[in-house]
Amino acid sequence: MDTIGVGIVGYGLAGEWFHKLLIDEVDGLQITAVMSRSADKLARARKQNPGALITPDFDALLAADAVDLVVLATPHDVHAAQAVAALDAGKAVVTDKIMCRSVAEADAMIASAERSGKLLSVFHNRRWDSDFLTVLAALEGGWLGEVWTVDIAVTRPGLPLRPLTGERRWRSTREGFGGQIVDWGAHLMDQAVLLGGADPDRVFCDLQYRQDGCEVDTEGYVVLHYADGRRITVTAGVQTLVEKPHWWINGSAGTLVVDGIDPQESVMRATRKVPSGGPAACLPREAVRLESLKPADGFGPVAGRWGDYYQNVRDAMLGKSELAVTAEQCRDALRVYEQCFRAAGVRNELTSSRGAGLLGHSSGKGMPWATH
């Protein structure tokens, strides 16, 4: 396979500004089809992707021989059905985060991938954020010692989420599985589970609803407590005028504070170009504060590398490397989500959690800590 043909389903913010720009930067990947039901988006896709199949028909995209990999940049509630259809059609699949709405849907997607023998991944590009790579560097350097508490937050002055009249945006609807804890929160929960593992012994979750007429949370707050005493909190919201630190990590040997969000999205949206590492993809030095009992000479912000995500997908499809973001990892995060929904009093299936994280392993099935 000299060139992997990519079909993008959905051409809004995710499809046009994230997936297209990143795919175009990777040798061996070529956009060969775009599907959208919007006439305006189809017109933009036709202009930006000359020679590609541009269609409003999902089945037509799946039937195209030139498409080897289907990228789902679509609302959360259709990920499972579209992924299963694409996998059953013999296509590899990348779905935008959040993977789907439940462990049951994730199981169906994974089963389809196993039947077809095709790759299934979730677009967690923020594993290659400057801030997360900086956190990993501090952990690997031993400057924090034994980690006790991790607080991860993205809190923004985002209200109102949408006009309360006129067209509804799917991210603000319950039927679309929208809301803060499964939007930005999906990246934060992915990082929390990578660090702590998918088996907290206690879970607390509070979902705030602070905009009249909005069906979904305007802020989600999650506490994951582990049997060895570690605690990880996740906050994702749009109901504050002052941002919390993005990361606040405390351990036996040090404290790390990271302010601000990785700059790669801002650069891409301003220039339509992907920053290839370096200062443009790196948090400023003043955004990272480390106090450690151990000498930390040379420690500083690490540049982000979003391009690594699709390079890894390409290499995994070609059999040259292991897939970095697996469907099984994302199913583990959904198990934790279901404990959170149960703790917050939101009806959802509860499944026991298993899995070890980068900060260590603890055993025990999850259970609600408190109710909303």
N, C-alpha and C positions, 0 to 999 in steps of 0.2 A: 504494500500500500504506500505509494509515493506521496499522495496527498489525501488527507482526511477531509471529506466534505461535511460541512456543518450546516444544519438547518435550524434557524432561530424561530421559536414560536413565541410571539408577543414582541412588539417593537416599541414599548414605552421606555421609561427611564432605565429599567434593567437591561432590556434587549438592545437598545440603541447606544446607551452611554456606558454600559459596563461590558456586557458580553461581546458586542461587536468590536469595540476598541481593543479589548484584550486579545480576542481571537485573531484580529488582523495583525497583531504583533508577533504571532508565533509561526515560525517556519513549519510547513507541513500541514497547517490548518487553513482551510479556505471556506468562506461562507458561500454556499451553493443554493440556499433557499431561505426565504423569510416568509412567515405566515402572520397575518394580522387581519382582524375584522374591521379595522378602521381605514377608511379611504385615505385620510391624510397620512397615516403612518405607512401605508403601502406606497404612497407616492414618495415619501422620504426614503423608504427602503430601496425602492427602484433606482433612485438617484444615487444612493450611497453604495449600492452593491450591483454594479453593472454586470450583466451576464448571469445573475442568479435567478432562480425561479422565485417570483413574487406572487403570492397567492393568498386568498382569504380562506382557503380550504385546508384544514388540518390533515385530512386523509390524503390530499394530493401531495402534501409535503412528505408524508410517510411513504408514499408510493414511489417517490423519486429515487432512482438508482444512484444519483449523484450525492445523496445524503447518507453519510455513515454515522453521524453523531447528531442527535436531536438535543437542543438546548431549550429548556422550558423556562421562559421568562414571563410566566403567567401567574394569575392569582393563586393563593395557597390552596384553595378548596378544589382546584382541578388538577393539581400536581399528580396525585396518585393515578387517576384514570388516564391521564395523558401519558404518563410514564409507562404504565402497563401496556397501553396500546402501542407505543413506540418500541418498547422492548420486544413485544410479541411480533412486531413487524420486522424484527432483526436489526434494529438500530441500537447503538449505544446511547446512553442518556445522561445528561447533566441537568438537574433541576435546581432552580433557584432555591435559596433558603426561604422559609423553613421547609424541610423535606416534604412534609405532609401534615395531616391533622391528628394522627393517632398512630400508636404502635401497630394496630391492625392494618392500617393503610400501608405503613412501612413494610410489614411482613408480606403483603401482597406484591409490592414493588420488588422486594428482594427475591421472592419466589419467581417472579417473571424474569428477573435478571439471571437467575440460576438456570431456568428452563432454556433461555435463549443463548446463554454463555456470553452475554454482552455486558460491557461496563455500565455501572450505575454509580454516579457520584452526585454530591450536593455542593453548590457553589458557595463554599465558605472561604471566600477570598481573604477575609479578615484574619485568618490564621497567618497571613503574610503582611499584617499591618506593622508599621514601625513600632507602635506601642507594645504589641504582643511579642514581637521578636526581641524588644528590649527587656521585657519581663523575663522571657526565657533565658536571655543572656545573664541576667542578674541571678537567676536560680542556678544556672549551670556554673557560674563563677563562685558559688557558695557564699556570696556576700550577704544573703538574708538568713543563712543558717537554717534551722528547722522552721518551716513556715507554720504560723499559727492561724492567721486570719488574712483573707483576701477579700477586698471590696472592689467590685467592678461596676461602673456606672456610665450611662450616657443619658444625661438629663439636659433638656433643651427648652428654650422659651418658644414652644411650638404651637400653643393654642392661638386661634382655633384650628383644629385639625382640618376643617373643611368648611365651606359655607353651609349653613343649615338649610338653605333652599337650593333648588336646582339639582344638577346631576350628582349622584352619590358616588364617591370614590370607594372602590372595593376594600381598600385598607381600613376604612372606617365602618365596615359592615360586619356583623356577626356571621352572616352567611358566607362571606369571603374569607373567614378565619383571619380577620385583621386584628389590629391592636398592637400596642407597643411591646408587650412581652414576647410576641412572636414575630415582630418585625426587626427592629434593631436588637431587641432582646434575644433573637435567635442566634446572632453572632456571639453575644455575651454568654449565653447559656452553653453554646458549643465550647467556648474557651474555658468556662467554669468546669464542665465535665471532663475536658481534656486534662485540666490541672488536678481536679479532686477525685475524679472517678464517678461512675454512674451508680454508686451504691451508698448514698447518704443514709444515715440511720434515722435522721429526723429532717423534716422539710416544713418550712413555713412559707406561705405566699399570701400577699395582699394585693388585690387589683383595685385601683382607684378609677372612678368614673366621674370626671370633673367637667364634662362639657354636655350641656343639655342637648338632647337629640342625637348624640353620638352613641352607637350601640356597643362600642368596644372600649377597653381600658385606655385611659390617658396616662397611666403610670402603673408599672408592675414592679413589685419588690419581692425578691425571693431570698430565703436563707436556707443554705444547705449545710447541715451539721454532720460530721463524720465521727465514727466510733472512736477514733484516736484523739478527738478533741478539735480537729481542724474545722474552721468555719469559713464558708464562702458566701458572700452576698452579691446579688445582681439587682441593679436598678435600671430600668429603661422607661423614660417618660418625657412628656412634653408639657409639663404643667409647672415649670419653675423658671424664674427669671435669672437665676444664678446657677451655673453649672457646678456639679460636684467634680472632684478629681476623677479622672477616668479609671485610674488604678490607685489603690492604697493597700500595700502589702506589708504585714508585720511578721517578723520572725525572731528567733533567738539571737541572731547576730546583726539584724538591721531592719530598716524601714525603707521602702521604695514608694515614691509618689510620682505618678505620671499624669500630667494635665493635658487636656486637648485631644483631638481626634486626628488620626493619621491623615496626612495631606493629599494622598493619591487621588481621592475622588475629586477634590477641589481643582487639582491640576488638570485632570482629564476633562472635567466639565468646562473649564475655562479655555483649554487649548485643543481639545479632541486628540490629545496625544498622551500616551502612557509614559509616566516618568520611569526611566530605567535605572532605578536605584539612585544613589547620590543624594545631595541636599534636597532636591525637589520631592523626594519620597521619604524624607526623614523629619521627625519632630525636631524642633529647635532644642538646643542643649538646655536652655532654661526651663523647658517643659518637664525635664526629668530630674528628680531629686533623690539621691541615695545617701542615707546615713548608715554606716556600717562599722562594726567593731573590727573588721578586717580591712587592710589596705585595699582600696578599690581604684588603683591607678589604671588609667586607660578606659575605665567604664564610661559609657555615654550612650546616647540614642543610636539605635540600629536602623538603617534604612529599610523601608518596606519594599516588598517584591511581589506585587499582585500578579505579574506575568508568570510567576512560578506555578500558579494554579493550572493554567491551561497547558503549560509546557509539560507538567506532570500527567495531565489527562492524555495528551498526545503520546507521551512515552509509555504510559500504561497500556494504551490501545495497541501500540506497536510491540508490546512485550519487552520493553527495555527497562522498566522500573515498576515497583509496586505502587498501587494507587494510594495517594496521600490522604484524601478525604473519602472514606468508605461509607457505604449505605449503612453498614452495621454500626459504625460509630454514631451516626446520626440517629439510628433507632435507639441506641442507648440514651441519647439526650432526650428523645421523646418519652422514654420511660420515666425520666426525671420530671419532664413536663407534666405527665399525667398525675404524678404525685402532687405537683404544685397545684394543678387544677382542682384536685380533690381537697387539698388543704384550704384553697380559697373558696370552696363551696361551689365550684363550677362543675357541672355534670360532665364527666369524661371517664373513660375506662382507666382503671388503675392496674398497673402491672409491676411486679417486683423488679428491682434493678440489680444489675450485676456489671462489674467492670472496674478496672484499676485506672488511676490517673497518674499524671507526671509527678504529683507531690506524694504519692504513696498509695497503698491499698488498704481498704478497710472492708470488713465483711458485715453482712446484715441486710435484711430486707427493709426497704423504705416504708415509712408510715407517716400519716399526717401528724404534724406537730401542733397545729392550731387550725381553727376554722375561721372563715371570714364572716 
